[in-house]
Structure formats: C-alpha cells, structure tokens
Amino acid sequence: MSSGAPRGEQSPTTGRILELPDEAHLPDLDRLLRLEGGSPEWDAPSVGLIVEDRLDGRRVYPTPPRRSRTENRLRRLLDRATPPMLPFVLLALAQAGTMLADAWSSGKWTTPDIADLALRLGYTSAVTLLPAGVLFWGSTARRSFIYVLGGAIAWSTLPAAAGLGWWFVRRSPSLMEQFGYAAAVGVAAAALIAAVGPALVAFGLERSRRSRMTPMEMAKRVATLTSLVGLTYLARWPVTDGPAIGEAAGGAALRLAETGAAAALPLELACLMILAYSCIEAIVVGETQGRFWQLSAAGATVLAAALIYRMMGGDLLETVMSRILTGSGWGSAPETAGMLAGGGLILLAFATPVWSAAWDAMGYGRGAPDDIFAWGNGAEPAGSEPIPMSVVVAVAAGADHALALDERGYVGAWGDDSLGQTDVPDGLSGVIALAAGDGFSLALRSDRTVAAWGANDLGQTNIPPGLAGVTAIAAGRGFALALMDDGTVVGWGDGRCGATPVPSWLSGVTAISAGEYHGLALLQDGAVVAWGDNTYGQLEIPARLGRATAISAGGDFCLALRTDGTVVAWGDNTYGQLEVPAGLARVTAISAGAFHAVALRADGDVVAWGGGQRQGEAEHPWRLVDFKAVAAGDGFSLAIRAA
C-alpha cells in the first residue's frame, strides 16, 4: 500500500513522555465535590464521569465522522447494492408506472383515491422488490441463499412480470384477440407458482437454521394445511362468468385466468402459514439474527390474516392476481394497508443486515453487566437492563456492539444487533478470549478453536476449515486474524484492504491486533510489525519504540506499550489519537478505538485521549474506582471494575 501523510497536524510532543508524579493527574477535591453536589454552574454529563479540559485554547479538533448507526448502515446499503438487483428494481418501477397510468386514465383524484393508490403502490413495490431484499440478506446465509431467492422470485417476480405483460395485452383488442388466451394461461400459471413461493422461502430459511425441518416434514405440513383450507372453503366456492371485456376470446381468457388465480388462494394461505410457523419456531428455539425471524413471522402472519379476511367474505376471485388482471377489486383501504404492512415487514426482514432500530443500537433492553463501566456517545443509556454475568474477566468493543467474558467462560453481548453480532451462538462455552469487529464477533474456546457470528458479507465469519491450535484472535473492519501456537498468523475475510492474506514472512508472533484495514503483530523479541493499509502511516513503526509488551490497532492509528510502562502512538492524528497525555506512565493495558485511545494504569486508573470534540469519547470513569481491563470502540469505551 502507498504511504501518505497523516490527515491532521502532528503534535511535536507525540511519543515524548514526561515523568510526573501520579498525583499530577488526579482530580482536585473541589472538582469531585462539585460533581457530587451538582452545583448550578457545573454541567456534568452524567453521574460517575469527570470532564477533562480537552480544549486548552490551542488545539481544537474536528468532530470525527460517525461511521456507526445511520451513516454506517447507509454505507453498508450502498456497498451491497449490486447489478443483479437492477431487474427487480426496474420491474417494480414498471409496475408502478402501469398503476399510475390506469389511475390517470380513470380521472379519479379525490383524497380517498390518492390514498388508495399510494397503498396499492406501496404493496406492489414491496412485494416486487422482495428478491432484491433477499440479495441483501443472502451474503449472510449462503447455504440457503439460492432456495430463498428462488422462492422470492416465484412469489413476486413471476406474477409481477405476468401482470405487466397482461397490462399491455388487455389494452389492445387486437392483442387480446391474438394472445389473450395464451397470456391468461401464463397469468394463471404464475398465480399458482406464486402461491407456493412462501413455502419455498420457508424451505430455504430452514436450511439456514441450526435446528430445521426436513423437506418431507415441510411437504406434509403444506399438504395438511392446504387440505384443511381447501375443504373449509370448498362449499363457498363462487360460480361466476367473470367480467366481459368486449371480445369473446378476451372474456373467456379472463375467466380462465381468474379461475386459476382463485384456485391458488387456499394454497397461498397454507404456504404463508408455513412460513409464519417456521419463523415463529426459529424465534422460540433462539436462532441467531432474532430481528430477521421476528419481522418475517410478523409479515407472513399479517399477509395470512389479510387472505383469511378476503376468504371469509367469499371473494375468492378477488385475489392479488385478479387485481393485476382487472386493475381493480383491491377491496377496502384498511385491507390494502394490512397487505402493505405484511409485504413491507417481510421486505424489511431481509434488509436487516443494513438496518437496525435505535432501540438495539443504543443498547436499550440489554446493557453492560454490572462489573463494566461503559461511557461515550450512547454507550449506556438510561433504561438498559444489565446482562446477568458472574465475575467479568475480559471485554471487547466493536463498532456498535460490545462483548464480555466471565470466569465461567460465558459470553454476554449488547448493542447493535442488525447483523446478528450480539446473537451469541447457543451452547457456546469454555471461551477464553473475545474479539469484536465491525458487525461481527469472535470467540476463542479452551480447545483452541474459534467461533464466529454476525456479518459475513466479506467472509469475516467464514472460519478456515480445520483451524485449530489458536492462541489469540483479533477482529477488524471486515477481516479477522488468528495467532497459531507455532507463532504464525492466519487471516480471513476482506482481501481488498491488504490485511489479508497475512504476509507469509510473518513468524515468531506473540500477540496480534486488527485495525480498520491493517494488522499489527508483536514479535518474541519485542519488535512490532504492521501490514495492510498505510494511507496514514499506520505501518511506519517509530524508531523510538524499542521493545514493546502490548499492542493495539485502532481506526487508522496504532498504540504500543513499552517495557517501561509508557505508550507510543503513530498513524492518523486528525482527532488527537497520537497525543498521549504528558506524564502517562505505569500503564499496564492499552486499547485503540476508531478515533480515541484508552490506557489502564497500574493503580487501576483509566486515562483516555483523542476523539476530537465528540461528547464523552475521551472521558473516563471515577478515579476513585479501580479497574482491571479496558476496551475502546467507535465512540465509546469500556472498563471492568476491579474486585
């Protein structure tokens, strides 16, 4: 990788440590009393935090970019947009165009008509875009991707394409005379195929689960439910000649197509019930990516309820396909709104890899265990319920989530779960080390094997087959590293950033760390080596470093702990990441986040720096509490309280 100058101005004192008494950095009694008393002129950010004077009149740092939450998901959304999605988008636009053309020709533009049109446009667009949503989701579940995509195409693309063709045919009497019968047969076939689409999707999703139904079991359930639904409404089957179009052949074709569409309705209801059942079962057994299963179950249930409502009225011919055939018969606005909600929920479920509600992203519902202090931008909001754990011995901070390990080898996770990064696999035990990356998590078991969960769009959770004998792990932005017992390093995931594959010459390694796009290793002789992206000098190890005892790679910078307990930093300094506090000594642990750094001293005190002006990022917990471990993420920090 090419080398470049850092984005920010380097401090002339970077890396130069002044030995000062420890008392020089303790808060004075007046500040502690003001924080406890809450005097009117004192604006404390929250209980348990001490505000340091970050702006000294000479250095004003820019606000670091927010790579997490909304902006981060927008980036992921754009990154996952691929050319195969374009046909589905164009088909959805074409369908919307035909509906708008029909509305324009009708001349009905009252408020209820406009509202009804908006609901119909939303529903048809959501259903037609379902395969595009599956393409977003597919990279996280490659085993079932083909099956789910095929079911989504059968469910939405085939009837949409058939309906679009019918729209052109029925607008011309000559085309209707020549091709009406063939087009009607195609529409009826599409209706029947679309009816089994939800069951095909359910079958594909079953393959992505740890505990799943066999194809025979699913076939039996489909057959049973279809029989029950069909027998229930057989006596109510309507007999109608269907609306005439003006041409005898056209009228017959329309009746044929409507009959086929109506025949598919009980089958479609049964398949939707199968999909809902499969998703609810996944929720009950605790499958990973919980929000995906919840949204899918809700969407399938709402759509099934809409079909039941339609069938209760006896309007079996008024199906989705008959709406496409006639351009009318959508029923009441509440019914259409329910269909829009169901289709939208299912589409949203498949978009969960790039979406997350603020409820989970901010930690509501699940928060840091009682032994852990979390501070920074939204790291520990009010209302979070602590994860019950025994004595916490290790902690890891990712981009938007965090992990904790207790003395029993149990793993707890909280924060953003949009990619399943906090869905700890069931049965995971005997864990001795953790690593949190950007949207994924790693755990090292006592048998020296690795477990991974969360995002897999770049293969970061595809653990190399047969990987064993691992002594340490590290997680970066889209890649992972493992230190082997022979001193070599194995990497997997994003091969575009330069951090993987790991250089073949690297050996004699005792510790590893993963940054945003670079890797860091500590050798047996105390030397430090780096590889990968060098845009901001991350790979340029300072000559003054000497022997190191610990390393940590951050966003675009690195930290190293020297044998004398002092810290050296290099790389990007735009947000003060390299401005190690003067006098910082007796350090026992270091951690580099996205734009800030945290250090733990031998006396249990925590010191942080960098982060620009982002509120709370470089703050730290009470100095009157001792800590035993620290971790820095993107905009937040963690520290484990000492016993």
NORWO-V733861 format. One record per backbone hydrogen bond with DSSP energy under -1.0 kcal/mol. CO is the residue of the C=O (numbers start at 1). NH is the residue of the N-H. E is the energy in kcal/mol with one decimal. If there is no record, write none. Layout:
co & nh & e
CO & NH & E
CO & NH & E
//
This chain:
co & nh & e
11 & 14 & -1.7
13 & 16 & -2.3
21 & 24 & -1.7
22 & 25 & -1.7
23 & 26 & -1.2
28 & 32 & -1.7
29 & 33 & -2.6
30 & 34 & -2.2
31 & 35 & -2.0
32 & 36 & -2.2
33 & 37 & -2.9
34 & 38 & -2.1
39 & 42 & -1.9
46 & 49 & -1.4
52 & 54 & -1.7
65 & 67 & -1.2
69 & 73 & -2.2
70 & 74 & -2.2
71 & 75 & -2.2
72 & 76 & -2.2
73 & 77 & -2.6
74 & 78 & -2.4
75 & 79 & -2.7
76 & 80 & -1.8
82 & 85 & -1.9
83 & 86 & -1.8
85 & 89 & -1.8
86 & 90 & -2.8
87 & 91 & -2.2
88 & 92 & -2.1
89 & 93 & -2.2
90 & 94 & -2.5
91 & 95 & -2.5
92 & 96 & -2.3
93 & 97 & -2.3
94 & 98 & -2.1
95 & 99 & -2.0
96 & 100 & -2.2
97 & 101 & -2.2
98 & 102 & -2.3
99 & 103 & -2.2
100 & 104 & -2.4
101 & 105 & -2.3
102 & 106 & -1.7
103 & 107 & -1.3
110 & 114 & -2.5
111 & 115 & -2.4
112 & 116 & -2.6
113 & 117 & -2.4
114 & 118 & -2.4
115 & 119 & -2.1
116 & 120 & -2.3
117 & 121 & -2.8
118 & 122 & -2.3
119 & 123 & -2.3
120 & 124 & -2.5
121 & 125 & -2.2
122 & 126 & -2.3
123 & 127 & -2.5
124 & 128 & -2.3
125 & 129 & -2.1
127 & 130 & -1.3
129 & 133 & -1.9
130 & 134 & -2.1
131 & 135 & -1.8
132 & 136 & -1.4
133 & 137 & -2.0
134 & 138 & -2.8
137 & 140 & -2.1
138 & 141 & -1.6
144 & 148 & -2.4
145 & 149 & -2.8
146 & 150 & -2.4
147 & 151 & -2.3
148 & 152 & -2.4
149 & 153 & -2.4
150 & 154 & -2.3
151 & 155 & -2.4
152 & 156 & -2.4
153 & 158 & -2.3
156 & 160 & -1.8
157 & 161 & -2.9
158 & 162 & -2.6
159 & 163 & -2.7
160 & 164 & -2.2
161 & 165 & -2.3
162 & 166 & -2.5
163 & 167 & -2.0
164 & 168 & -1.4
165 & 169 & -2.0
166 & 170 & -3.1
169 & 172 & -1.6
172 & 176 & -2.5
173 & 177 & -2.1
174 & 178 & -2.0
175 & 179 & -3.5
176 & 180 & -1.3
179 & 183 & -2.9
180 & 184 & -2.4
181 & 185 & -2.3
182 & 186 & -2.1
183 & 187 & -2.4
184 & 188 & -2.7
185 & 189 & -2.6
186 & 190 & -2.4
187 & 191 & -2.2
188 & 192 & -2.1
189 & 193 & -2.5
190 & 194 & -2.9
191 & 195 & -1.6
196 & 200 & -2.0
197 & 201 & -2.4
198 & 202 & -2.5
199 & 203 & -2.4
200 & 204 & -2.2
201 & 205 & -2.6
202 & 206 & -2.0
205 & 208 & -1.2
206 & 209 & -1.1
214 & 218 & -2.2
215 & 219 & -2.4
216 & 220 & -2.3
217 & 221 & -2.0
218 & 222 & -2.5
219 & 223 & -2.5
220 & 224 & -2.7
221 & 225 & -2.6
222 & 226 & -2.5
223 & 227 & -2.2
224 & 228 & -2.4
225 & 229 & -2.7
226 & 230 & -2.8
227 & 231 & -2.8
228 & 232 & -2.1
229 & 233 & -1.6
234 & 237 & -1.5
247 & 251 & -2.8
248 & 252 & -2.4
249 & 253 & -2.4
250 & 254 & -2.5
251 & 255 & -2.3
252 & 256 & -2.4
253 & 257 & -2.6
254 & 258 & -2.6
255 & 259 & -2.2
256 & 260 & -2.2
257 & 261 & -2.4
258 & 262 & -2.6
259 & 263 & -2.3
260 & 264 & -1.1
262 & 265 & -1.1
264 & 268 & -2.7
265 & 269 & -2.4
266 & 270 & -2.3
267 & 271 & -2.4
268 & 272 & -2.3
269 & 273 & -2.1
270 & 274 & -1.9
271 & 275 & -2.3
272 & 276 & -2.6
273 & 277 & -2.6
274 & 278 & -2.6
275 & 279 & -2.2
276 & 280 & -2.5
277 & 281 & -2.5
278 & 282 & -1.8
279 & 283 & -1.8
280 & 284 & -2.3
281 & 285 & -2.2
282 & 287 & -2.6
289 & 293 & -1.4
290 & 294 & -2.3
291 & 295 & -2.6
292 & 296 & -2.2
293 & 297 & -2.5
294 & 298 & -2.3
295 & 299 & -2.7
296 & 300 & -2.6
297 & 301 & -2.2
298 & 302 & -2.4
299 & 303 & -2.3
300 & 304 & -2.3
301 & 305 & -2.4
302 & 306 & -2.1
303 & 307 & -2.1
304 & 308 & -2.4
305 & 309 & -2.4
306 & 310 & -2.0
307 & 311 & -2.7
308 & 312 & -2.6
309 & 313 & -1.1
310 & 315 & -1.4
311 & 314 & -1.3
314 & 316 & -1.6
315 & 318 & -1.0
317 & 319 & -1.6
319 & 323 & -1.8
320 & 324 & -1.8
321 & 325 & -2.4
322 & 326 & -2.4
323 & 327 & -2.8
332 & 336 & -2.1
333 & 337 & -2.8
334 & 338 & -2.1
335 & 339 & -2.1
336 & 340 & -2.5
337 & 341 & -2.4
338 & 342 & -2.5
339 & 343 & -2.7
340 & 344 & -2.7
341 & 345 & -2.3
342 & 346 & -1.8
343 & 347 & -2.2
344 & 348 & -2.6
345 & 349 & -2.0
346 & 350 & -1.5
349 & 352 & -1.4
351 & 354 & -2.0
352 & 355 & -1.3
357 & 361 & -2.1
358 & 362 & -2.3
359 & 364 & -1.6
360 & 363 & -1.3
367 & 387 & -1.6
369 & 372 & -1.9
371 & 641 & -3.7
373 & 639 & -1.9
375 & 637 & -2.9
381 & 384 & -1.3
385 & 367 & -2.2
391 & 407 & -2.0
394 & 405 & -2.7
396 & 403 & -2.8
398 & 634 & -1.3
400 & 416 & -2.7
401 & 398 & -3.2
402 & 414 & -1.8
403 & 396 & -2.4
404 & 412 & -2.5
405 & 393 & -3.3
405 & 394 & -1.6
406 & 409 & -2.1
409 & 431 & -1.3
410 & 406 & -2.0
412 & 404 & -2.4
414 & 402 & -2.4
417 & 420 & -1.4
420 & 423 & -1.2
422 & 424 & -1.6
425 & 428 & -1.7
430 & 446 & -2.4
433 & 444 & -2.6
435 & 442 & -2.8
437 & 399 & -1.5
437 & 439 & -1.3
439 & 455 & -3.1
440 & 437 & -2.6
441 & 453 & -1.8
442 & 435 & -1.9
443 & 451 & -2.7
444 & 432 & -3.5
444 & 433 & -1.1
445 & 448 & -1.8
448 & 470 & -2.0
449 & 445 & -2.9
451 & 443 & -2.2
453 & 441 & -2.8
456 & 459 & -1.1
459 & 462 & -1.3
461 & 463 & -1.5
464 & 467 & -1.7
469 & 485 & -2.0
472 & 483 & -2.9
474 & 481 & -2.8
476 & 438 & -1.8
478 & 494 & -2.8
479 & 476 & -2.9
480 & 492 & -2.0
481 & 474 & -2.1
482 & 490 & -2.8
483 & 471 & -3.6
483 & 472 & -1.1
484 & 487 & -2.0
487 & 509 & -2.2
488 & 484 & -3.1
490 & 482 & -2.5
492 & 480 & -2.6
503 & 506 & -1.3
508 & 524 & -1.8
511 & 522 & -2.6
513 & 520 & -2.6
517 & 533 & -2.2
518 & 515 & -3.4
519 & 531 & -1.8
520 & 513 & -2.1
521 & 529 & -2.3
522 & 510 & -3.6
522 & 511 & -1.2
523 & 526 & -1.9
526 & 548 & -2.0
527 & 523 & -3.1
529 & 521 & -2.6
531 & 519 & -2.8
534 & 4 & -1.1
534 & 537 & -1.5
537 & 540 & -1.2
539 & 541 & -1.4
542 & 545 & -1.4
547 & 563 & -1.2
550 & 561 & -2.8
552 & 559 & -2.8
554 & 516 & -1.4
555 & 516 & -1.1
556 & 572 & -2.3
557 & 554 & -3.1
558 & 570 & -1.7
559 & 552 & -2.1
560 & 568 & -2.4
561 & 549 & -3.6
561 & 550 & -1.1
562 & 565 & -2.0
565 & 587 & -2.4
566 & 562 & -2.9
568 & 560 & -2.0
570 & 558 & -2.7
573 & 576 & -1.5
575 & 612 & -2.0
578 & 580 & -2.1
581 & 584 & -1.9
586 & 602 & -2.8
589 & 600 & -2.9
591 & 598 & -2.7
593 & 555 & -2.0
595 & 611 & -2.6
596 & 593 & -3.2
597 & 609 & -2.0
598 & 591 & -2.2
599 & 607 & -2.7
600 & 588 & -3.4
600 & 589 & -1.5
601 & 604 & -2.1
604 & 627 & -1.4
605 & 601 & -2.9
607 & 599 & -3.1
609 & 597 & -2.6
611 & 614 & -1.8
614 & 617 & -1.7
620 & 50 & -1.2
622 & 625 & -1.1
626 & 642 & -2.8
629 & 640 & -2.4
631 & 638 & -2.9
633 & 594 & -1.8
633 & 635 & -1.1
635 & 377 & -2.4
636 & 633 & -2.9
637 & 375 & -2.1
638 & 631 & -2.1
639 & 373 & -3.1
640 & 628 & -2.7
//
